[in-house]
């Protein structure tokens, strides 16, 4: 039987999601706890990687087990032994060939910017005190919508067949005292959201025009885009699947 796990985590103390040799990762920590609860070595497969310091409100992973598990009891047992910065929200049984990475139809991220220094946002929001033109940033963000090649915003050393993504939401919203970039797409490239945010901040500071931003997209060259913003302001917020995969 295959199960999907809905996980949240604060990535501050981890070297990203994916298991690495001699590194403390979310996947490694979670697998150790899951194996302990199930009393059998168990590996999980996540919907995608998050880098060092990046957080997740919803990361989805799958694992296999020979037994029909009590999913409510499993959530309780896992949360009782997981560290405070990792939590399980739900476990659901799925079809045997369902895959968290390949069956995902949509992913969403949010990037948080704090324009005023606050000790309460440390590690979860990027303190950026420069004045920003929000209207210009949203005008540029609209140019991201649709199916396009986003190589200009991808990490250079990455193993992908193409850089085509379809973005369905890209907008800046003021939420309480923070500025939040919401972006939603069928897929994302490595480092893509942080590079997008960094380049949009250049637009907001009027270092780039909207036309120049469009030309950066068309250039398909990482060197012409802005710097990547720090990882600690980034949250993976949602991963969506077809309802047909659930049992």
C-alpha positions, 0 to 999 in steps of 0.5 A: 500500500502507498500513503501520502503524508502532508508535512509542515516544517521550519527549515531553519535548522536543516540543510534542505529537504533531501537526504545528504551524506553527513548533513541534517535534512528534513527528509532524513529526520522524518525517515528516521522517525517514520521507520521507528514508528513502523518498526521497519526501515522506510524511505519517503519520496517528496514532491520536490526539494527545498533548499537549506533554510526554506520552509514548508507549510505543505510538503507532500511525501509518499511511502510504501507499507505492506499493512493497512495502516490506521492513518489517524493513529500514525499522525499521532505517533509521528507527531509525538516523536518528531522534533518541534520544527516538523509536523504531520498534518495528514496521512492518506492512502493512495493508488499503488502507482501514485507519485508525489513528484510526478503526479503533482499538477500544481505547486504554490510558494510564498515569499515574505518580506518585512519592510520594518525590522522585527525580531519576531520575523527572524528566520521566516521573513526577509528584512528589506528596508528599501522603498519599493514601488508595489504597482511596478512590481505587480505590473512586472509580475503579470509578465510571468503569467502563462507558459514560458521559458524561465531559464533566466531564473534557474540555477545554472547547474540543474538536471532538467530536460527543459525550462518551460513552466506555466505560471497561473498566479504571480502577485505581490500582496500586502498582508498585515505588516509584510509584503508577500509574493504569491506564485503558483505554477505547474512546476518550478525550477531550482532557485526560481522563486528566489531569483524571481523575487530578487529581480522583481525587487530591482523593478520595485527599486526602479533599477529595472523597467518592466520592459527590461524585466521582460527582456530578462525573461526572453534572454534565457540567461541567469547572468542577466537576472537579479540576485537570489534573495535569502532562503529564509523568507520562502515557504512552499505552501501547497502541492495539488494532485488529482482527486483520482489518486486517492482511495 
